[in-house]
Amino acid sequence: MRTRALLISSTAIACAIALALLLRPSHTIRRGPEMARPERIPAPARAVIATKMGRHAEQMSALVTQVVVLDYDGTARTAGEMFDEPGLARPVVGDELNGLLPERFFALQDGLRAQARQVVTAAAAHDADRLAAVFGDLTKTCIACHAVYLHGD
């Protein structure tokens, strides 16, 4: 009798755990629309750039959420990662990939790093007003850079 009760209760607990795992909410955020493809840049070069920018897209998505909910530590950490992220190098003679991008792209990339540093500083100071202003500037730079990537100078 005791063994049977133990078996029944163990089975019920196992079923409850399996059901909870099956019905747990997903924490996956669906990706939004993809950026258009600039036809003036060959597909292999676009693939290299897209690989490089994939990390940036993840960082920006996280940063938007962290800034909005005033997660100062998370914001400083993510903006610091953006600051530390190696950028695309300015073209040198014979450099096919980076030669496809106009100089303004690289100037905006430099500006993004500087603004990421300002986001870190504002987040470390727990200054919501300053954080909003410098994050807005960083976002404007992202949009300008995307426009240059898509349409050239």
C-alpha positions in Angstrom: 0.0 0.0 0.0 2.8 2.4 0.9 4.8 1.6 -2.2 1.7 2.2 -4.4 1.0 5.6 -2.7 4.6 6.6 -3.2 4.5 5.6 -6.9 1.2 7.5 -7.5 2.5 10.7 -5.8 5.8 10.5 -7.6 4.1 10.1 -10.9 1.7 13.0 -10.2 4.7 15.3 -9.3 6.6 14.2 -12.4 3.5 15.0 -14.5 3.1 18.4 -12.8 6.7 19.3 -13.5 6.5 18.2 -17.1 3.3 20.2 -17.6 4.9 23.3 -16.0 7.9 23.0 -18.3 5.7 22.5 -21.3 3.5 25.5 -20.6 6.2 27.9 -19.3 6.2 31.3 -21.0 8.9 31.9 -23.6 11.4 34.7 -23.0 12.3 34.9 -26.6 11.8 38.3 -28.3 10.9 38.0 -31.9 13.2 39.9 -34.2 11.8 42.9 -35.9 12.0 43.8 -39.6 15.3 43.3 -41.3 17.2 46.3 -42.8 17.0 46.6 -46.6 20.0 45.4 -48.7 22.0 48.0 -50.5 22.4 46.7 -54.0 25.5 48.8 -54.6 27.4 46.6 -52.2 28.1 43.0 -53.4 26.4 40.2 -51.6 29.7 38.7 -50.1 30.6 42.1 -48.7 27.1 42.6 -47.3 27.4 39.2 -45.6 30.7 40.2 -43.9 29.2 43.6 -42.7 26.0 41.8 -41.6 28.0 39.4 -39.4 29.8 42.3 -37.9 26.6 44.3 -37.3 24.7 41.3 -35.8 26.3 41.9 -32.4 25.6 45.6 -32.6 21.9 44.8 -33.2 21.8 42.6 -30.1 23.5 45.3 -28.1 21.1 48.0 -29.2 18.0 45.9 -28.5 19.3 45.2 -25.0 20.3 48.8 -24.5 16.8 50.2 -25.5 15.2 48.0 -22.8 17.8 48.8 -20.2 17.6 52.5 -20.7 13.8 52.6 -20.7 13.5 50.7 -17.4 16.4 52.7 -15.9 18.6 49.6 -15.4 21.7 51.7 -14.8 24.1 48.8 -14.2 22.8 46.9 -17.3 22.9 50.1 -19.4 26.5 50.9 -18.4 27.6 47.3 -19.0 26.0 47.1 -22.5 27.1 50.6 -23.6 30.6 49.7 -22.4 30.5 46.6 -24.6 29.5 48.8 -27.5 32.4 51.1 -26.7 34.8 48.2 -26.6 33.5 46.5 -29.7 36.0 46.7 -32.6 34.7 48.6 -35.5 35.2 48.3 -39.2 38.6 49.7 -40.1 38.9 52.7 -42.4 39.9 51.5 -45.9 43.5 51.3 -47.0 44.6 51.1 -50.6 43.4 47.8 -52.1 40.8 47.1 -49.3 37.7 46.1 -51.2 35.3 45.6 -48.3 35.8 48.8 -46.4 36.3 50.7 -49.6 32.7 50.1 -50.4 31.6 52.2 -47.4 31.9 56.0 -47.6 34.0 58.0 -45.1 30.9 59.3 -43.4 30.1 55.7 -42.3 33.4 55.6 -40.4 32.9 59.0 -38.9 29.5 57.9 -37.6 31.1 54.7 -36.2 33.6 56.9 -34.3 30.7 59.0 -33.0 28.8 56.0 -31.9 31.8 54.9 -29.7 32.0 58.4 -28.2 28.3 58.4 -27.5 28.4 54.9 -26.0 31.0 56.3 -23.5 28.6 59.1 -22.6 25.8 56.6 -22.0 28.2 54.7 -19.6 29.0 57.9 -17.8 25.3 59.0 -17.5 24.2 55.5 -16.3 27.1 55.4 -13.7 25.9 58.7 -12.4 22.2 57.5 -12.3 21.3 60.6 -14.2 18.1 59.8 -16.0 17.8 63.1 -17.8 21.3 63.0 -19.1 20.9 59.3 -20.0 17.8 60.1 -22.1 19.7 62.9 -23.9 22.9 60.9 -24.7 20.9 57.8 -25.6 18.9 59.9 -28.0 22.1 61.1 -29.6 23.4 57.6 -29.9 20.2 56.5 -31.5 20.3 59.4 -34.0 23.8 58.2 -35.0 22.6 54.7 -35.6 19.9 55.9 -37.9 22.3 58.2 -39.8 24.8 55.4 -40.1 22.1 53.0 -41.5 21.1 55.7 -44.0 24.7 56.0 -45.2 25.1 52.2 -45.4 21.9 51.9 -47.5 22.1 55.0 -49.7 25.8 56.1 -49.6 26.9 59.6 -48.9 
